Amino acid sequence: MIRRRLVVRGTVQGVGYRWSLTREARRLGVQGWVRNRPDGTVEAVAEGTEDALTALVAWCRTGPGGAQVTGVDVIDEAPQGLSGFDIEP
């Protein structure tokens, strides 16, 4: 089990990015959360296998139709044993 914090830049708010990311994370069996940040980025924390998180990060680099991702910062963190994957306020 590994944990990564993702900060996604570009046109990623108002395009269904959080909802689509949640659906993809659940499909991959990843645990965590996603939220919009006041600076216009989207932040997510994800825990799962190396393969699942590699796939999720790859998905984040494109996102859903309508998103225009210009970059994804990936920060490794210590796992905390999260369960489920939710959209945070």
PyMOL Python script that loads the backbone (N, CA, C, O; Angstrom):
from pymol import cmd

cmd.read_pdbstr("""\
ATOM      1  N   MET A   1       0.846  -1.187   0.000  1.00  0.00           N
ATOM      2  CA  MET A   1       0.000   0.000   0.000  1.00  0.00           C
ATOM      3  C   MET A   1       0.887   1.244   0.000  1.00  0.00           C
ATOM      4  O   MET A   1       1.798   1.372   0.818  1.00  0.00           O
ATOM      5  N   ILE A   2       0.606   2.157  -0.930  1.00  0.00           N
ATOM      6  CA  ILE A   2       1.323   3.424  -0.977  1.00  0.00           C
ATOM      7  C   ILE A   2       0.314   4.568  -0.999  1.00  0.00           C
ATOM      8  O   ILE A   2      -0.878   4.359  -1.227  1.00  0.00           O
ATOM      9  N   ARG A   3       0.811   5.777  -0.759  1.00  0.00           N
ATOM     10  CA  ARG A   3      -0.049   6.966  -0.725  1.00  0.00           C
ATOM     11  C   ARG A   3       0.621   8.066  -1.530  1.00  0.00           C
ATOM     12  O   ARG A   3       1.829   8.287  -1.435  1.00  0.00           O
ATOM     13  N   ARG A   4      -0.191   8.749  -2.323  1.00  0.00           N
ATOM     14  CA  ARG A   4       0.302   9.892  -3.087  1.00  0.00           C
ATOM     15  C   ARG A   4      -0.701  11.038  -3.000  1.00  0.00           C
ATOM     16  O   ARG A   4      -1.914  10.841  -3.061  1.00  0.00           O
ATOM     17  N   ARG A   5      -0.152  12.233  -2.857  1.00  0.00           N
ATOM     18  CA  ARG A   5      -0.956  13.457  -2.928  1.00  0.00           C
ATOM     19  C   ARG A   5      -0.759  14.037  -4.318  1.00  0.00           C
ATOM     20  O   ARG A   5       0.374  14.171  -4.782  1.00  0.00           O
ATOM     21  N   LEU A   6      -1.842  14.377  -4.977  1.00  0.00           N
ATOM     22  CA  LEU A   6      -1.801  14.901  -6.343  1.00  0.00           C
ATOM     23  C   LEU A   6      -2.366  16.311  -6.357  1.00  0.00           C
ATOM     24  O   LEU A   6      -3.397  16.577  -5.740  1.00  0.00           O
ATOM     25  N   VAL A   7      -1.705  17.200  -7.046  1.00  0.00           N
ATOM     26  CA  VAL A   7      -2.228  18.545  -7.282  1.00  0.00           C
ATOM     27  C   VAL A   7      -2.267  18.723  -8.791  1.00  0.00           C
ATOM     28  O   VAL A   7      -1.232  18.708  -9.458  1.00  0.00           O
ATOM     29  N   VAL A   8      -3.480  18.892  -9.323  1.00  0.00           N
ATOM     30  CA  VAL A   8      -3.697  18.940 -10.770  1.00  0.00           C
ATOM     31  C   VAL A   8      -3.962  20.391 -11.170  1.00  0.00           C
ATOM     32  O   VAL A   8      -4.854  21.043 -10.628  1.00  0.00           O
ATOM     33  N   ARG A   9      -3.168  20.890 -12.134  1.00  0.00           N
ATOM     34  CA  ARG A   9      -3.283  22.264 -12.599  1.00  0.00           C
ATOM     35  C   ARG A   9      -3.879  22.318 -14.004  1.00  0.00           C
ATOM     36  O   ARG A   9      -3.807  21.353 -14.765  1.00  0.00           O
ATOM     37  N   GLY A  10      -4.461  23.452 -14.325  1.00  0.00           N
ATOM     38  CA  GLY A  10      -5.054  23.663 -15.639  1.00  0.00           C
ATOM     39  C   GLY A  10      -6.521  24.017 -15.502  1.00  0.00           C
ATOM     40  O   GLY A  10      -6.948  24.533 -14.469  1.00  0.00           O
ATOM     41  N   THR A  11      -7.293  23.741 -16.541  1.00  0.00           N
ATOM     42  CA  THR A  11      -8.743  23.937 -16.487  1.00  0.00           C
ATOM     43  C   THR A  11      -9.334  22.639 -15.934  1.00  0.00           C
ATOM     44  O   THR A  11      -9.673  21.722 -16.682  1.00  0.00           O
ATOM     45  N   VAL A  12      -9.448  22.588 -14.601  1.00  0.00           N
ATOM     46  CA  VAL A  12      -9.856  21.348 -13.939  1.00  0.00           C
ATOM     47  C   VAL A  12     -11.021  21.549 -12.972  1.00  0.00           C
ATOM     48  O   VAL A  12     -11.462  20.595 -12.331  1.00  0.00           O
ATOM     49  N   GLN A  13     -11.518  22.766 -12.863  1.00  0.00           N
ATOM     50  CA  GLN A  13     -12.704  23.005 -12.046  1.00  0.00           C
ATOM     51  C   GLN A  13     -13.853  23.382 -12.964  1.00  0.00           C
ATOM     52  O   GLN A  13     -13.668  24.102 -13.945  1.00  0.00           O
ATOM     53  N   GLY A  14     -15.043  22.889 -12.635  1.00  0.00           N
ATOM     54  CA  GLY A  14     -16.220  23.187 -13.445  1.00  0.00           C
ATOM     55  C   GLY A  14     -16.353  22.318 -14.682  1.00  0.00           C
ATOM     56  O   GLY A  14     -17.143  22.627 -15.574  1.00  0.00           O
ATOM     57  N   VAL A  15     -15.580  21.221 -14.750  1.00  0.00           N
ATOM     58  CA  VAL A  15     -15.613  20.339 -15.921  1.00  0.00           C
ATOM     59  C   VAL A  15     -15.882  18.881 -15.530  1.00  0.00           C
ATOM     60  O   VAL A  15     -15.707  17.980 -16.350  1.00  0.00           O
ATOM     61  N   GLY A  16     -16.304  18.648 -14.286  1.00  0.00           N
ATOM     62  CA  GLY A  16     -16.585  17.284 -13.837  1.00  0.00           C
ATOM     63  C   GLY A  16     -15.345  16.500 -13.439  1.00  0.00           C
ATOM     64  O   GLY A  16     -15.383  15.273 -13.354  1.00  0.00           O
ATOM     65  N   TYR A  17     -14.242  17.206 -13.196  1.00  0.00           N
ATOM     66  CA  TYR A  17     -12.986  16.521 -12.889  1.00  0.00           C
ATOM     67  C   TYR A  17     -13.078  15.706 -11.606  1.00  0.00           C
ATOM     68  O   TYR A  17     -12.685  14.539 -11.596  1.00  0.00           O
ATOM     69  N   ARG A  18     -13.589  16.289 -10.523  1.00  0.00           N
ATOM     70  CA  ARG A  18     -13.659  15.563  -9.244  1.00  0.00           C
ATOM     71  C   ARG A  18     -14.551  14.332  -9.349  1.00  0.00           C
ATOM     72  O   ARG A  18     -14.197  13.259  -8.860  1.00  0.00           O
ATOM     73  N   TRP A  19     -15.699  14.487  -9.982  1.00  0.00           N
ATOM     74  CA  TRP A  19     -16.628  13.362 -10.123  1.00  0.00           C
ATOM     75  C   TRP A  19     -15.990  12.245 -10.946  1.00  0.00           C
ATOM     76  O   TRP A  19     -16.071  11.071 -10.586  1.00  0.00           O
ATOM     77  N   SER A  20     -15.359  12.626 -12.050  1.00  0.00           N
ATOM     78  CA  SER A  20     -14.722  11.629 -12.918  1.00  0.00           C
ATOM     79  C   SER A  20     -13.539  10.960 -12.229  1.00  0.00           C
ATOM     80  O   SER A  20     -13.338   9.754 -12.372  1.00  0.00           O
ATOM     81  N   LEU A  21     -12.756  11.734 -11.485  1.00  0.00           N
ATOM     82  CA  LEU A  21     -11.630  11.163 -10.750  1.00  0.00           C
ATOM     83  C   LEU A  21     -12.118  10.179  -9.699  1.00  0.00           C
ATOM     84  O   LEU A  21     -11.517   9.122  -9.508  1.00  0.00           O
ATOM     85  N   THR A  22     -13.196  10.519  -9.024  1.00  0.00           N
ATOM     86  CA  THR A  22     -13.776   9.617  -8.013  1.00  0.00           C
ATOM     87  C   THR A  22     -14.195   8.304  -8.654  1.00  0.00           C
ATOM     88  O   THR A  22     -13.914   7.233  -8.116  1.00  0.00           O
ATOM     89  N   ARG A  23     -14.859   8.376  -9.793  1.00  0.00           N
ATOM     90  CA  ARG A  23     -15.293   7.170 -10.495  1.00  0.00           C
ATOM     91  C   ARG A  23     -14.096   6.314 -10.911  1.00  0.00           C
ATOM     92  O   ARG A  23     -14.125   5.093 -10.759  1.00  0.00           O
ATOM     93  N   GLU A  24     -13.047   6.948 -11.432  1.00  0.00           N
ATOM     94  CA  GLU A  24     -11.851   6.217 -11.867  1.00  0.00           C
ATOM     95  C   GLU A  24     -11.135   5.595 -10.666  1.00  0.00           C
ATOM     96  O   GLU A  24     -10.695   4.448 -10.739  1.00  0.00           O
ATOM     97  N   ALA A  25     -11.015   6.331  -9.577  1.00  0.00           N
ATOM     98  CA  ALA A  25     -10.351   5.805  -8.381  1.00  0.00           C
ATOM     99  C   ALA A  25     -11.096   4.582  -7.847  1.00  0.00           C
ATOM    100  O   ALA A  25     -10.475   3.576  -7.503  1.00  0.00           O
ATOM    101  N   ARG A  26     -12.401   4.667  -7.779  1.00  0.00           N
ATOM    102  CA  ARG A  26     -13.197   3.526  -7.301  1.00  0.00           C
ATOM    103  C   ARG A  26     -13.039   2.324  -8.233  1.00  0.00           C
ATOM    104  O   ARG A  26     -12.949   1.186  -7.773  1.00  0.00           O
ATOM    105  N   ARG A  27     -13.007   2.579  -9.539  1.00  0.00           N
ATOM    106  CA  ARG A  27     -12.835   1.499 -10.508  1.00  0.00           C
ATOM    107  C   ARG A  27     -11.496   0.790 -10.298  1.00  0.00           C
ATOM    108  O   ARG A  27     -11.397  -0.427 -10.457  1.00  0.00           O
ATOM    109  N   LEU A  28     -10.473   1.559  -9.941  1.00  0.00           N
ATOM    110  CA  LEU A  28      -9.135   1.004  -9.724  1.00  0.00           C
ATOM    111  C   LEU A  28      -8.932   0.434  -8.321  1.00  0.00           C
ATOM    112  O   LEU A  28      -7.891  -0.163  -8.046  1.00  0.00           O
ATOM    113  N   GLY A  29      -9.914   0.610  -7.426  1.00  0.00           N
ATOM    114  CA  GLY A  29      -9.787   0.124  -6.058  1.00  0.00           C
ATOM    115  C   GLY A  29      -8.916   1.009  -5.184  1.00  0.00           C
ATOM    116  O   GLY A  29      -8.318   0.539  -4.216  1.00  0.00           O
ATOM    117  N   VAL A  30      -8.844   2.299  -5.528  1.00  0.00           N
ATOM    118  CA  VAL A  30      -8.029   3.260  -4.792  1.00  0.00           C
ATOM    119  C   VAL A  30      -8.886   3.918  -3.711  1.00  0.00           C
ATOM    120  O   VAL A  30     -10.067   4.197  -3.923  1.00  0.00           O
ATOM    121  N   GLN A  31      -8.279   4.161  -2.558  1.00  0.00           N
ATOM    122  CA  GLN A  31      -8.949   4.806  -1.429  1.00  0.00           C
ATOM    123  C   GLN A  31      -8.466   6.250  -1.339  1.00  0.00           C
ATOM    124  O   GLN A  31      -7.331   6.538  -1.717  1.00  0.00           O
ATOM    125  N   GLY A  32      -9.308   7.168  -0.844  1.00  0.00           N
ATOM    126  CA  GLY A  32      -8.852   8.538  -0.642  1.00  0.00           C
ATOM    127  C   GLY A  32      -9.942   9.564  -0.815  1.00  0.00           C
ATOM    128  O   GLY A  32     -11.109   9.310  -0.518  1.00  0.00           O
ATOM    129  N   TRP A  33      -9.551  10.735  -1.303  1.00  0.00           N
ATOM    130  CA  TRP A  33     -10.486  11.847  -1.484  1.00  0.00           C
ATOM    131  C   TRP A  33      -9.962  12.816  -2.531  1.00  0.00           C
ATOM    132  O   TRP A  33      -8.792  12.775  -2.909  1.00  0.00           O
ATOM    133  N   VAL A  34     -10.859  13.699  -2.998  1.00  0.00           N
ATOM    134  CA  VAL A  34     -10.509  14.737  -3.967  1.00  0.00           C
ATOM    135  C   VAL A  34     -11.284  15.996  -3.608  1.00  0.00           C
ATOM    136  O   VAL A  34     -12.405  15.920  -3.105  1.00  0.00           O
ATOM    137  N   ARG A  35     -10.678  17.167  -3.871  1.00  0.00           N
ATOM    138  CA  ARG A  35     -11.358  18.434  -3.594  1.00  0.00           C
ATOM    139  C   ARG A  35     -10.820  19.533  -4.502  1.00  0.00           C
ATOM    140  O   ARG A  35      -9.697  19.456  -5.001  1.00  0.00           O
ATOM    141  N   ASN A  36     -11.649  20.561  -4.706  1.00  0.00           N
ATOM    142  CA  ASN A  36     -11.207  21.780  -5.377  1.00  0.00           C
ATOM    143  C   ASN A  36     -10.447  22.629  -4.368  1.00  0.00           C
ATOM    144  O   ASN A  36     -10.796  22.672  -3.188  1.00  0.00           O
ATOM    145  N   ARG A  37      -9.403  23.303  -4.843  1.00  0.00           N
ATOM    146  CA  ARG A  37      -8.680  24.245  -3.994  1.00  0.00           C
ATOM    147  C   ARG A  37      -8.982  25.666  -4.455  1.00  0.00           C
ATOM    148  O   ARG A  37      -9.292  25.881  -5.627  1.00  0.00           O
ATOM    149  N   PRO A  38      -8.894  26.639  -3.546  1.00  0.00           N
ATOM    150  CA  PRO A  38      -9.225  28.025  -3.901  1.00  0.00           C
ATOM    151  C   PRO A  38      -8.382  28.593  -5.037  1.00  0.00           C
ATOM    152  O   PRO A  38      -8.812  29.534  -5.705  1.00  0.00           O
ATOM    153  N   ASP A  39      -7.195  28.044  -5.271  1.00  0.00           N
ATOM    154  CA  ASP A  39      -6.319  28.569  -6.328  1.00  0.00           C
ATOM    155  C   ASP A  39      -6.662  28.034  -7.721  1.00  0.00           C
ATOM    156  O   ASP A  39      -5.953  28.324  -8.684  1.00  0.00           O
ATOM    157  N   GLY A  40      -7.753  27.248  -7.835  1.00  0.00           N
ATOM    158  CA  GLY A  40      -8.182  26.733  -9.138  1.00  0.00           C
ATOM    159  C   GLY A  40      -7.652  25.355  -9.475  1.00  0.00           C
ATOM    160  O   GLY A  40      -7.993  24.802 -10.520  1.00  0.00           O
ATOM    161  N   THR A  41      -6.819  24.787  -8.603  1.00  0.00           N
ATOM    162  CA  THR A  41      -6.314  23.431  -8.814  1.00  0.00           C
ATOM    163  C   THR A  41      -7.256  22.426  -8.163  1.00  0.00           C
ATOM    164  O   THR A  41      -8.164  22.792  -7.416  1.00  0.00           O
ATOM    165  N   VAL A  42      -7.021  21.155  -8.462  1.00  0.00           N
ATOM    166  CA  VAL A  42      -7.723  20.054  -7.805  1.00  0.00           C
ATOM    167  C   VAL A  42      -6.673  19.254  -7.038  1.00  0.00           C
ATOM    168  O   VAL A  42      -5.612  18.932  -7.571  1.00  0.00           O
ATOM    169  N   GLU A  43      -6.982  18.940  -5.785  1.00  0.00           N
ATOM    170  CA  GLU A  43      -6.078  18.160  -4.939  1.00  0.00           C
ATOM    171  C   GLU A  43      -6.726  16.820  -4.623  1.00  0.00           C
ATOM    172  O   GLU A  43      -7.923  16.747  -4.344  1.00  0.00           O
ATOM    173  N   ALA A  44      -5.927  15.768  -4.668  1.00  0.00           N
ATOM    174  CA  ALA A  44      -6.424  14.435  -4.311  1.00  0.00           C
ATOM    175  C   ALA A  44      -5.379  13.727  -3.472  1.00  0.00           C
ATOM    176  O   ALA A  44      -4.177  13.925  -3.653  1.00  0.00           O
ATOM    177  N   VAL A  45      -5.847  12.905  -2.559  1.00  0.00           N
ATOM    178  CA  VAL A  45      -4.985  11.993  -1.813  1.00  0.00           C
ATOM    179  C   VAL A  45      -5.478  10.597  -2.150  1.00  0.00           C
ATOM    180  O   VAL A  45      -6.671  10.307  -2.055  1.00  0.00           O
ATOM    181  N   ALA A  46      -4.544   9.729  -2.548  1.00  0.00           N
ATOM    182  CA  ALA A  46      -4.916   8.390  -3.007  1.00  0.00           C
ATOM    183  C   ALA A  46      -4.016   7.346  -2.372  1.00  0.00           C
ATOM    184  O   ALA A  46      -2.800   7.526  -2.295  1.00  0.00           O
ATOM    185  N   GLU A  47      -4.617   6.254  -1.916  1.00  0.00           N
ATOM    186  CA  GLU A  47      -3.886   5.123  -1.364  1.00  0.00           C
ATOM    187  C   GLU A  47      -4.292   3.862  -2.106  1.00  0.00           C
ATOM    188  O   GLU A  47      -5.470   3.652  -2.397  1.00  0.00           O
ATOM    189  N   GLY A  48      -3.312   3.030  -2.409  1.00  0.00           N
ATOM    190  CA  GLY A  48      -3.591   1.784  -3.107  1.00  0.00           C
ATOM    191  C   GLY A  48      -2.294   1.118  -3.518  1.00  0.00           C
ATOM    192  O   GLY A  48      -1.224   1.445  -3.004  1.00  0.00           O
ATOM    193  N   THR A  49      -2.395   0.191  -4.437  1.00  0.00           N
ATOM    194  CA  THR A  49      -1.210  -0.505  -4.923  1.00  0.00           C
ATOM    195  C   THR A  49      -0.429   0.409  -5.862  1.00  0.00           C
ATOM    196  O   THR A  49      -0.959   1.395  -6.374  1.00  0.00           O
ATOM    197  N   GLU A  50       0.817   0.073  -6.075  1.00  0.00           N
ATOM    198  CA  GLU A  50       1.662   0.840  -7.011  1.00  0.00           C
ATOM    199  C   GLU A  50       1.027   0.886  -8.395  1.00  0.00           C
ATOM    200  O   GLU A  50       0.982   1.944  -9.022  1.00  0.00           O
ATOM    201  N   ASP A  51       0.535  -0.259  -8.876  1.00  0.00           N
ATOM    202  CA  ASP A  51      -0.078  -0.314 -10.209  1.00  0.00           C
ATOM    203  C   ASP A  51      -1.313   0.567 -10.296  1.00  0.00           C
ATOM    204  O   ASP A  51      -1.500   1.289 -11.275  1.00  0.00           O
ATOM    205  N   ALA A  52      -2.167   0.507  -9.257  1.00  0.00           N
ATOM    206  CA  ALA A  52      -3.403   1.295  -9.269  1.00  0.00           C
ATOM    207  C   ALA A  52      -3.095   2.786  -9.245  1.00  0.00           C
ATOM    208  O   ALA A  52      -3.730   3.562  -9.960  1.00  0.00           O
ATOM    209  N   LEU A  53      -2.127   3.193  -8.430  1.00  0.00           N
ATOM    210  CA  LEU A  53      -1.805   4.618  -8.354  1.00  0.00           C
ATOM    211  C   LEU A  53      -1.088   5.098  -9.607  1.00  0.00           C
ATOM    212  O   LEU A  53      -1.274   6.246 -10.013  1.00  0.00           O
ATOM    213  N   THR A  54      -0.288   4.265 -10.219  1.00  0.00           N
ATOM    214  CA  THR A  54       0.341   4.628 -11.490  1.00  0.00           C
ATOM    215  C   THR A  54      -0.731   4.879 -12.545  1.00  0.00           C
ATOM    216  O   THR A  54      -0.649   5.842 -13.307  1.00  0.00           O
ATOM    217  N   ALA A  55      -1.738   4.006 -12.582  1.00  0.00           N
ATOM    218  CA  ALA A  55      -2.842   4.173 -13.532  1.00  0.00           C
ATOM    219  C   ALA A  55      -3.649   5.428 -13.218  1.00  0.00           C
ATOM    220  O   ALA A  55      -4.055   6.143 -14.134  1.00  0.00           O
ATOM    221  N   LEU A  56      -3.889   5.708 -11.934  1.00  0.00           N
ATOM    222  CA  LEU A  56      -4.669   6.889 -11.560  1.00  0.00           C
ATOM    223  C   LEU A  56      -3.919   8.171 -11.921  1.00  0.00           C
ATOM    224  O   LEU A  56      -4.520   9.110 -12.443  1.00  0.00           O
ATOM    225  N   VAL A  57      -2.628   8.220 -11.653  1.00  0.00           N
ATOM    226  CA  VAL A  57      -1.834   9.406 -12.011  1.00  0.00           C
ATOM    227  C   VAL A  57      -1.847   9.605 -13.523  1.00  0.00           C
ATOM    228  O   VAL A  57      -1.966  10.737 -13.992  1.00  0.00           O
ATOM    229  N   ALA A  58      -1.726   8.535 -14.284  1.00  0.00           N
ATOM    230  CA  ALA A  58      -1.783   8.634 -15.750  1.00  0.00           C
ATOM    231  C   ALA A  58      -3.129   9.205 -16.184  1.00  0.00           C
ATOM    232  O   ALA A  58      -3.182  10.053 -17.074  1.00  0.00           O
ATOM    233  N   TRP A  59      -4.221   8.748 -15.564  1.00  0.00           N
ATOM    234  CA  TRP A  59      -5.547   9.267 -15.891  1.00  0.00           C
ATOM    235  C   TRP A  59      -5.617  10.759 -15.560  1.00  0.00           C
ATOM    236  O   TRP A  59      -6.171  11.539 -16.335  1.00  0.00           O
ATOM    237  N   CYS A  60      -5.059  11.159 -14.417  1.00  0.00           N
ATOM    238  CA  CYS A  60      -5.103  12.556 -13.984  1.00  0.00           C
ATOM    239  C   CYS A  60      -4.406  13.486 -14.967  1.00  0.00           C
ATOM    240  O   CYS A  60      -4.777  14.655 -15.076  1.00  0.00           O
ATOM    241  N   ARG A  61      -3.415  12.995 -15.674  1.00  0.00           N
ATOM    242  CA  ARG A  61      -2.671  13.838 -16.616  1.00  0.00           C
ATOM    243  C   ARG A  61      -3.528  14.259 -17.820  1.00  0.00           C
ATOM    244  O   ARG A  61      -3.182  15.201 -18.533  1.00  0.00           O
ATOM    245  N   THR A  62      -4.641  13.559 -18.039  1.00  0.00           N
ATOM    246  CA  THR A  62      -5.573  13.910 -19.109  1.00  0.00           C
ATOM    247  C   THR A  62      -6.913  14.366 -18.539  1.00  0.00           C
ATOM    248  O   THR A  62      -7.449  15.396 -18.949  1.00  0.00           O
ATOM    249  N   GLY A  63      -7.456  13.590 -17.582  1.00  0.00           N
ATOM    250  CA  GLY A  63      -8.736  13.927 -16.970  1.00  0.00           C
ATOM    251  C   GLY A  63      -9.896  13.667 -17.912  1.00  0.00           C
ATOM    252  O   GLY A  63      -9.726  13.045 -18.961  1.00  0.00           O
ATOM    253  N   PRO A  64     -11.077  14.144 -17.538  1.00  0.00           N
ATOM    254  CA  PRO A  64     -12.267  13.935 -18.364  1.00  0.00           C
ATOM    255  C   PRO A  64     -12.278  14.893 -19.552  1.00  0.00           C
ATOM    256  O   PRO A  64     -11.515  15.858 -19.594  1.00  0.00           O
ATOM    257  N   GLY A  65     -13.151  14.613 -20.511  1.00  0.00           N
ATOM    258  CA  GLY A  65     -13.329  15.546 -21.622  1.00  0.00           C
ATOM    259  C   GLY A  65     -13.722  16.907 -21.071  1.00  0.00           C
ATOM    260  O   GLY A  65     -14.510  16.989 -20.129  1.00  0.00           O
ATOM    261  N   GLY A  66     -13.191  17.955 -21.637  1.00  0.00           N
ATOM    262  CA  GLY A  66     -13.466  19.300 -21.138  1.00  0.00           C
ATOM    263  C   GLY A  66     -12.353  19.831 -20.252  1.00  0.00           C
ATOM    264  O   GLY A  66     -12.174  21.044 -20.149  1.00  0.00           O
ATOM    265  N   ALA A  67     -11.608  18.952 -19.616  1.00  0.00           N
ATOM    266  CA  ALA A  67     -10.474  19.376 -18.794  1.00  0.00           C
ATOM    267  C   ALA A  67      -9.276  19.651 -19.696  1.00  0.00           C
ATOM    268  O   ALA A  67      -9.107  19.015 -20.736  1.00  0.00           O
ATOM    269  N   GLN A  68      -8.468  20.588 -19.292  1.00  0.00           N
ATOM    270  CA  GLN A  68      -7.208  20.876 -19.972  1.00  0.00           C
ATOM    271  C   GLN A  68      -6.125  20.882 -18.906  1.00  0.00           C
ATOM    272  O   GLN A  68      -5.840  21.917 -18.305  1.00  0.00           O
ATOM    273  N   VAL A  69      -5.526  19.726 -18.677  1.00  0.00           N
ATOM    274  CA  VAL A  69      -4.527  19.573 -17.627  1.00  0.00           C
ATOM    275  C   VAL A  69      -3.182  20.088 -18.129  1.00  0.00           C
ATOM    276  O   VAL A  69      -2.703  19.682 -19.188  1.00  0.00           O
ATOM    277  N   THR A  70      -2.582  20.988 -17.353  1.00  0.00           N
ATOM    278  CA  THR A  70      -1.267  21.519 -17.713  1.00  0.00           C
ATOM    279  C   THR A  70      -0.155  20.914 -16.861  1.00  0.00           C
ATOM    280  O   THR A  70       1.023  21.069 -17.183  1.00  0.00           O
ATOM    281  N   GLY A  71      -0.518  20.223 -15.771  1.00  0.00           N
ATOM    282  CA  GLY A  71       0.499  19.594 -14.945  1.00  0.00           C
ATOM    283  C   GLY A  71      -0.100  18.879 -13.764  1.00  0.00           C
ATOM    284  O   GLY A  71      -1.192  19.215 -13.306  1.00  0.00           O
ATOM    285  N   VAL A  72       0.618  17.889 -13.271  1.00  0.00           N
ATOM    286  CA  VAL A  72       0.214  17.141 -12.078  1.00  0.00           C
ATOM    287  C   VAL A  72       1.439  17.003 -11.176  1.00  0.00           C
ATOM    288  O   VAL A  72       2.433  16.387 -11.560  1.00  0.00           O
ATOM    289  N   ASP A  73       1.361  17.577  -9.980  1.00  0.00           N
ATOM    290  CA  ASP A  73       2.400  17.385  -8.974  1.00  0.00           C
ATOM    291  C   ASP A  73       2.065  16.120  -8.199  1.00  0.00           C
ATOM    292  O   ASP A  73       0.921  15.929  -7.787  1.00  0.00           O
ATOM    293  N   VAL A  74       3.058  15.252  -7.998  1.00  0.00           N
ATOM    294  CA  VAL A  74       2.859  13.981  -7.301  1.00  0.00           C
ATOM    295  C   VAL A  74       3.812  13.944  -6.114  1.00  0.00           C
ATOM    296  O   VAL A  74       5.029  14.028  -6.281  1.00  0.00           O
ATOM    297  N   ILE A  75       3.252  13.818  -4.913  1.00  0.00           N
ATOM    298  CA  ILE A  75       4.039  13.809  -3.683  1.00  0.00           C
ATOM    299  C   ILE A  75       3.773  12.505  -2.950  1.00  0.00           C
ATOM    300  O   ILE A  75       2.627  12.191  -2.628  1.00  0.00           O
ATOM    301  N   ASP A  76       4.824  11.747  -2.687  1.00  0.00           N
ATOM    302  CA  ASP A  76       4.690  10.506  -1.913  1.00  0.00           C
ATOM    303  C   ASP A  76       4.529  10.834  -0.440  1.00  0.00           C
ATOM    304  O   ASP A  76       5.213  11.714   0.084  1.00  0.00           O
ATOM    305  N   GLU A  77       3.624  10.126   0.230  1.00  0.00           N
ATOM    306  CA  GLU A  77       3.376  10.304   1.656  1.00  0.00           C
ATOM    307  C   GLU A  77       3.240   8.935   2.308  1.00  0.00           C
ATOM    308  O   GLU A  77       3.128   7.916   1.626  1.00  0.00           O
ATOM    309  N   ALA A  78       3.252   8.925   3.631  1.00  0.00           N
ATOM    310  CA  ALA A  78       3.059   7.673   4.369  1.00  0.00           C
ATOM    311  C   ALA A  78       1.579   7.302   4.351  1.00  0.00           C
ATOM    312  O   ALA A  78       0.739   8.159   4.624  1.00  0.00           O
ATOM    313  N   PRO A  79       1.232   6.049   4.039  1.00  0.00           N
ATOM    314  CA  PRO A  79      -0.174   5.618   4.030  1.00  0.00           C
ATOM    315  C   PRO A  79      -0.807   5.769   5.413  1.00  0.00           C
ATOM    316  O   PRO A  79      -0.136   5.628   6.436  1.00  0.00           O
ATOM    317  N   GLN A  80      -2.113   6.058   5.424  1.00  0.00           N
ATOM    318  CA  GLN A  80      -2.853   6.219   6.676  1.00  0.00           C
ATOM    319  C   GLN A  80      -4.027   5.261   6.789  1.00  0.00           C
ATOM    320  O   GLN A  80      -4.788   5.329   7.754  1.00  0.00           O
ATOM    321  N   GLY A  81      -4.187   4.364   5.812  1.00  0.00           N
ATOM    322  CA  GLY A  81      -5.267   3.391   5.893  1.00  0.00           C
ATOM    323  C   GLY A  81      -6.643   3.976   5.620  1.00  0.00           C
ATOM    324  O   GLY A  81      -7.599   3.670   6.332  1.00  0.00           O
ATOM    325  N   LEU A  82      -6.755   4.814   4.598  1.00  0.00           N
ATOM    326  CA  LEU A  82      -8.043   5.405   4.232  1.00  0.00           C
ATOM    327  C   LEU A  82      -8.994   4.331   3.704  1.00  0.00           C
ATOM    328  O   LEU A  82      -8.562   3.270   3.255  1.00  0.00           O
ATOM    329  N   SER A  83     -10.284   4.621   3.764  1.00  0.00           N
ATOM    330  CA  SER A  83     -11.266   3.714   3.181  1.00  0.00           C
ATOM    331  C   SER A  83     -12.254   4.528   2.351  1.00  0.00           C
ATOM    332  O   SER A  83     -12.607   5.653   2.706  1.00  0.00           O
ATOM    333  N   GLY A  84     -12.692   3.941   1.242  1.00  0.00           N
ATOM    334  CA  GLY A  84     -13.607   4.634   0.338  1.00  0.00           C
ATOM    335  C   GLY A  84     -12.875   5.697  -0.459  1.00  0.00           C
ATOM    336  O   GLY A  84     -11.688   5.943  -0.243  1.00  0.00           O
ATOM    337  N   PHE A  85     -13.591   6.326  -1.383  1.00  0.00           N
ATOM    338  CA  PHE A  85     -13.051   7.470  -2.123  1.00  0.00           C
ATOM    339  C   PHE A  85     -14.180   8.476  -2.267  1.00  0.00           C
ATOM    340  O   PHE A  85     -15.225   8.178  -2.845  1.00  0.00           O
ATOM    341  N   ASP A  86     -13.956   9.669  -1.733  1.00  0.00           N
ATOM    342  CA  ASP A  86     -15.025  10.674  -1.635  1.00  0.00           C
ATOM    343  C   ASP A  86     -14.596  12.022  -2.187  1.00  0.00           C
ATOM    344  O   ASP A  86     -13.407  12.320  -2.308  1.00  0.00           O
ATOM    345  N   ILE A  87     -15.598  12.830  -2.517  1.00  0.00           N
ATOM    346  CA  ILE A  87     -15.379  14.224  -2.878  1.00  0.00           C
ATOM    347  C   ILE A  87     -15.512  15.029  -1.598  1.00  0.00           C
ATOM    348  O   ILE A  87     -16.545  14.981  -0.930  1.00  0.00           O
ATOM    349  N   GLU A  88     -14.462  15.769  -1.258  1.00  0.00           N
ATOM    350  CA  GLU A  88     -14.456  16.608  -0.054  1.00  0.00           C
ATOM    351  C   GLU A  88     -14.981  17.998  -0.399  1.00  0.00           C
ATOM    352  O   GLU A  88     -14.817  18.467  -1.525  1.00  0.00           O
ATOM    353  N   PRO A  89     -15.602  18.645   0.558  1.00  0.00           N
ATOM    354  CA  PRO A  89     -16.081  20.023   0.305  1.00  0.00           C
ATOM    355  C   PRO A  89     -14.943  21.014   0.163  1.00  0.00           C
ATOM    356  O   PRO A  89     -15.183  22.202  -0.050  1.00  0.00           O
TER     357      PRO A  89
END
""", "prot")
cmd.dss("prot")
cmd.show_as("cartoon", "prot")
cmd.util.cbc("prot")
cmd.orient("prot")
